[in-house]
């Protein structure tokens, strides 16, 4: 199985995570500061260099499941990735509360709020990708 990338889109930073070779675990990779580095070319570079066949983009739906401005932005981003990486599968995944979950995990690990900025987006991307990997594994994830 080839690897997958998970993407958490933000206004300032984009978090990136990658799966292991077996497709069981997601690991943080990097945070792209979009003020200095365009996200699409960097993700394209990572996808090619890491032999990825799927990119999972977090889709931040509203709590009622509807699509707001953030979801529209994520959908547009996914479309741009499809154009940049036509040979890869680009999917979106509901990511409600992943940033909140990532903040909680980092806080429980002893990281203070100001220490979280550099990694929070990576952890959110990891959470998005892990959710997708778990759905791909079906019943295996509960073993």
Beta strands, then each sheet from edge to edge (+ up, - down):
strand 1: 3-9
strand 2: 13-19
strand 3: 26-33
strand 4: 52-59
strand 5: 89-94
sheet 1: 3+ 2- 1+ 4+ 5+
end
